[in-house]
Amino acid sequence: MRFNVFLDMLGLILKYIGVMFIIPIIATIFLKEYTIIPYFLTGFIAIALGFLFSCNKACQDDIDNIKKSESLAVVFIAWVLFGLICTIPYLFYSLSFTDAVFEAFAGVTTTGGTILKNFSLYPKTLFFYRSLTQWFGGMGIVVLFIAILPKISVAGRQMFFAEAPTPTEQKATPRIRYTASWLWSIYLALTLLEAVILKFMGLGFYDSLVTSLSTISTGGFSSLANSIVDFNSTKVAVCVLIFMFMAGVNYILIYRSLQKKTFAPLFKSEEFRWYMIITVFISLFLALSLYINSNYPVLKALLASTFETVATMTTAGFAIDNYINWDATSKVILFVLFFIGGCATSTSGGVKIVRWIFIFKYLKRELNKVIHPQGVYPIRLEGSVLDNDIISQMIVFIIFYIVIFGLGAFLLMLIENNTTLAFSASAAAISNIGPGFGSIGPMGNFEHLHMVSKWIIILLMLIGRLEIIPFLAILNKDLWKK
């Protein structure tokens, strides 16, 4: 580890995190609340830390030749600092340090689980700020800085795939900086488009913006206590449903479709086809279960099942129905979706569709080798043969995902003495979904949990957002040797 490079990169990121707090300051003025101090102070602290970390100037050659291990460390620590800095404004509203950290990390990791109970106690600016942290966390702060900072354009490749690891390291353009720019441009365009549509559907400008920030980031924070339910509008629910689905699509495929002005790149993608198939199949299966077991009318069953299927798969965590009251079969179906996720290079969390495709192809290959031991069965994804390094990394990811989920569930069960809560909280946290089952359901919150449980969930949220690999890297003592 070259600590001069490590600290200089962190310092650069912290300075621009501080600049981001201009946005909530403007929001306080626009909303006529003038609660500027929490955001001004937070921005000042971030910028001050940025200059402090940058005191050991790394030369440009060192930054351009940043190692993969160094980029993993920078990304993980940058996210920890991002979450801690975003904690500061919550401390101005009588939240304990643990609760403030929980709310901040639920935002930046786009998990969306909340400890807030009485929404009327807090100003509108705070709910805008919560959704804004999700929006910046959705596409990734490092990807944003790669797009706007020429200084890290060369080192950007390592950091890009450290923050958003994908099995095949897809790029939209030959230069990673342009790829990051295009991803953020599409992300911004979808956000503005949804906000405009919601405004025309009758929502106020504030609710439209807050909802779109949380939808496109697949975060799920809402300006209202009962999420989309409180809007009491089928049109709004359908609009949010469509944009949640789009947010779960691979943004590289969206770029290619826009570039070629055709949907062909989408439907040629194996991952997108399975994303569509799973969404339709599970929605219909869940609707049938609700119709038979919970006596839902057909249309209500279809809307509720499709909305919750997409909200859970994309890890947005929004709700138009309190699924805690659903029958056991429907809840089991929904729980299975906790582990699926959306497409790679999207804002969704979870295991991701592409890894599930790999798992089934890997199992098929091993079964074929039992019958034909001398046979050669390459595994292909999106037409490309996966090399052994990528196969090993995918297997490591799956193993550690299961292990960390199981360990989190076990510890939460010991502390909370509630099996349903423990398993759903661990799955919802590591998949960045947010609400679980029981008292932490879509109309509940995490405020009543033990302090230790909250810290376990905070760690799971962070590990899930960074897809495990950076977390595993920082645990290796060799990384921290000079």
N, C-alpha and C positions, 0 to 999 in steps of 0.2 A: 504493500500500500504506500503510495506517495501522498503523504498527508498535505503537502502544499497544494497539490491538484485537488484533493478531496475537499479541503476547506475553501479553496477559491471557488469551486463549483457550487458548494453550498451557499457561500456568501452571495454569489450572483443570483441564485434562485431566490434567496430570502429577500433581496432588494426588490425584486419584481413582485413577490408575494405582498410586500408592503404597499407597493403602488396600487395593487388590486383593490385596496380598501378605500380608494377614492370613490368606487361605485356605491357602496352602502352609505357613504357620506352624502353623495348626491341624492340618494334615495330618501334619506331623512329630511332633506330640504324639500324634495318633491312631494313627500307625504305630509309635510308641515308638522313633523314631530320634533325635529331639531335635536335629536339624541346623538349628537356628533361625537362626543368625547370617547365612547367605547371604541369606535372604529378609527378615529384619528390616533388615539393612543396605541392601538394595536398595530396600525400601519407604521407608526413611528418606531415601535419596538422592533418590528420585522426589519425595517431598513437599517436601524442601528446595529442589529445583530449581523446583517449582511455586510456592513462595512467592517465590523469586528472580525468576522470570519475571513474577510478578504485581505487582512493585513499581511499575510504571507502570499505575495503575488506569484502565481504559477505562470510560467512562460507559455506562450501560445503553442509551442511545439509539444509541450507536455500535455496540454489539454487536447490537442488534436490526436494524440496517441494514447488516449485514456484506455486502460485495460478493461476487459469485461468485468473482472472482480471489482475494480474501482467504481465502475458505473453502477453495478448492483448495490454497492454500499452507499453511493451518492443518492440513488433513487430511494432506497429504504429510509435513510436518515432524513432526506428532504421531506418525505411524506410524514414522518413522525413529527418533524418541526412544523410542517404545514398544519397538521391537526392541533398541535399544542398552541400555535399562534392563534388559530381560529377559535380556541377555547376562551380567549380573553374577553371578548364582548359578552359572553354568557355570564361571566362572573359579576357583571354589573346588574344582574337581575336576580340576585339572592339565591343563585344555585350554588350547591357545594362544589368543590373542585372536581370531585369524581363525576358528578352529574354534568358539569360543564364540559369536561373532557369527553364524556359519553356522547353528548349531543353534538359536539364538534366532530368527532370521528365518525359518527353516524351520518353526518353531512358529507365530509370530504371523501369518505369511502363509498358514498352513494348507497349506504345501507338503508337509512331512513327510519330505523327504530328510534323512538323518542322517549324521553323521560318527562316531557311537559304534560301537564294534566289540564289545567284551566287556562285555555288559550286567551280568555278575555283579560288576563292579568298582564299580557305582554303587548308591546306596540307592534304595529304592522311591519315596521322596518326590520324587526327581529326575524319575522317569518320570511321576509324577502331575503334577508341575509342567510338564513338556513338554506333556502333553495339555491342561492347563489353559490354557497360552498359546495353544494352537490353538483352544480353545473360546472364549476371549475374542476372538481374532482372526477367528473364523468369521463371526459376525454383525456384528462391527465395534465397536471401542471407541467411536468417535464416535457410532454409533447407540445404544449403551448409555447414553452420557452425555446424549444428547438425551432419552432416556426418563426419566432420573432427576433431571436438573438443570433446574429452572424457569428459571434464569438464561439458558439458551440455547434456550429453547423457540421463540422467534420466529426467531432466527437458524438454528434447526435445519434448516429446509427446504433452505437452500443447502448446509449441511454434510452433510445426509443424502444428497443426490444427488451430492455431491462424493466421498463415500466409497463409495457403492454406485450408480454411474451406470447407468441403464437407459434404453433408447430412448424409453420413453413416460412416464417419471416417475410410476409407479403409486403410489397411496396406499391404505391400507386404510380410513382414516378421514379426515374433513376436516382434522383437526389433526395435524401431522406428529409431535408428541410422543406422541400416542395411537397413531399408527401404529408408531412405534419401540417403544413399550411392548408392543403386541400382538405384534410380531415377536419380541421377546425372551421374552415369555411362552410363545409356541408353541415357541420354541427350547429353553427350559428344560424345558418339559413333555415334549417328545420325548426329551431327554437322560435325564430321570428315568425315563421309561417304558421306554426301552431298557435302562437299568441294572437295573431291577427284573426285567425279563424274562430278561436274561442271568443274574441271580442265581438265578432259579428253574430255569434250565437247568443249574445246577451250577457256574458260575464263582464264585469268591470275590468278596466285596464290592469289594475293591481292583481286581481285573481287570475286573469288570463296569463300575465307574465310569470307569476309565481308557479302556476300549474305547468306551464310550458317548460320552465327551467327544470322542474323536477321530473317531467315526463321524458324529455329528450336525454337527460342524464341517467334515466332509469333509477332515480333516487327515491321518489315517493313521498317526500315531505309535502305537506299541504298547508294552505293558509287557513284551513278549517279543521276542527277537531276530528270529524268523522270522515275525512278524506273526500273523495268524489261523491259520496252519498249525500253530503250536505248541499251539493249544488242542485240536487233533485231534478236532474235533466238527463233524459236519455240521449239527446243530441250531444251534450258535452261528454257523456260516458263513451259514446261511439267515437267521437273525435280523439279523445285521450287514448282509447283502445288502438286506433289506427296508428297514431304517432308512437305509442309504446312498441308496437310491432316493428315499425320502421327503425326505431332506436336499437332494436335487437339484431338488425341486419348488419352484415359485414360492411363497414364504411368504404373499404377498398372496392367492393363490388358496386356500391352506389356511385362511387367516382367513375368507375369504368362505364357504367350505364349512362351516366350524364355525358361522358366524353364521346361515347359512340351514338348517343341519342336513341338507344334501344334497350329493352329489358333483357336482351339475349345474355349478357354476362351474368345476370342474376339467375336465370333459369338453367344456364349451363353449369352452374355451381352445384356440386354435390351437396355441400353444406347447406345452401339455401333451400334446395329441394326438400331435404330432410327437416329443416326448420319449419317449412310449410306443412309437410305431412304430419309431423308430430303435433303441431298447433291445431290442425283441423281434427285429427283423430282424437286427441285428448279432449278437445272442446266438446265434440259430439258425444264421446263416452261419458264425460262428466255431466253433460246436459241430460243424457238418458238416466243417469243415476239420480240426479236432482228431481227429474220428472217422476220416476218410479218410487224412490225412497223418501223424498221430502215433499212430494205433492206440489211441485212448482208448476205453474202454467208453462206451456211449451216455449213461448217467446221469452218469458222471464228466465226460464232455465237456460235457453240458448245464450242470452245476453250475459247472464251471471257467469256461466261456465266459460264462455269465450273470453270475457274480460279477465277473470281470475286466472285462467290458463296463461294468457299473454302476460299479465302483470307478474305472475310467479316465474314463468320461464325467462322473461327479460330481466327479472329481479327488480322491477320497478316498485312492487309492494303496495300499489294503490288498491283500493277496494270499493266496490259498489254494493257489496252485500257482506254481512257479518258471517263469514264461513264457519265461525265457531259453532253456529247453530245448525250447520249442515249434518246430514246423516254420516255415519262412520265410514261407509264406502267412499263417499265423495271426499271426505277429509283425507283418506288414505291416498286417493288419486292425486289430490293437491300436494300432499307431502312428497310424493315421488318427484313431482316437478321441481321441488327445492334443489334437486341435484343435477338438473339438466342444463339450464342456462341458455343463453342466446348464441349468436355467431361470434367467431373470433373477430378481433378488431372492431368490436361494437362497444357500447357503454355498459352492456349487461355483465353480470358476474356469473358465478356458478362454474361448473366443470367445462361447459361450452359444447355445442353440438359436434364440432369437429373432433373433439377427443372421444366422444361416444362412438362416432363412426370408426375411429381408429380402434377402439376397444373391441368392437364386434368383428372388424377385419382381422385383428390380431388373433382373436379366439378362433375364427374360421381357419386361419393359417395353421394354428397349432393342431386343430382337429384333422386337417388335411395331412399334416406331417406324421400323425399317428398311423394313418393308413398307408401313406407313401413317404417313408422316412428320407428317401433320397431326392425327393422332389424339391424344387425351388419355387417358393411362393412369395414374390415381392408384395409389399403392402403399398398401395397407391392412394394418395389423397389429392383430389383435384387434378388427376392426370399425372402427377409426379410421384416417382418412387421415393419412399422415405428411407433415408440412410439410417444406419444403426445408432448414431448419436441422437437423432431426433426420436427414434423409437425408445431408446433408453430414457430420455428426458420425459417423454409422455408417460412411461410406466412409473418413473419416480414421482411425477406429479400426482398420478392417481393414488399411488400407495400413501404418500404423505397427506393427501387430501382426506383420505379415509381415516388415517391415524389421527390427524389433528382434530377432525370432526368428532371421532370417538372419544378422544381424550377430553375435549371440551365438554361433550355431553356427560361424560363420567364425573368430571369435577363439578359441573353445575348440578348434577343429580345429588351429589353428596352435600352440597351447600343448601340447595333449595328443597330437597326431599320431594321432588315432583318430576316424575319420569317424562311426562308429556311436555312440560315446560322445558326441561333440560335438553331433550333431543331436538325439539323444534327451534329453541333458541340457538343452539350450536349450529344447526343446519342453516338457519336464517342469517346468522352472523357471518359464517365463512362463505356463504353464497351471496352475501350482500343483498338479501331480500328485505330484511327489516322485521315486519310482524311475523309471529309464529302462531302457536296454538295456546289455548287456555287464556290466562290473564294477560299474555303479551300478544293477543290477537289483533286484528286490524282496528278494532275500536278500543283496544287497551293500550298499555304503555309499559315501560321497563322501570319506572320510578321505584316500585316497591321491592325490587330485587336487592339482595345483600350487596354491599359495596364490593366484596371480592368477586361476586358473580359479574358485576358490571365491568370490572377490569379484565376478566377473562373474555367477555364478549367484545370489549374494545380491541383486544389483541387479535381475536378471531376475525373481526371486521377488517383490520389492517392486513392481516395475512391473506384473507380472501381477495381483497382489492388488488394486491400486488401479485396474486397468483403464486404464492408460496416460495418460488425460487429465490427472490431477493432475501426473504426471511431466512431460508436455509443457508444462504451464502454468508450472512453476517454472523451466524453461529459458529462458523469455522474460524478457529483462532489464527490460522495461517493468513487469513485475509488482513488481519490487523497488524501484521509484522511490517516494520519499515522496510 
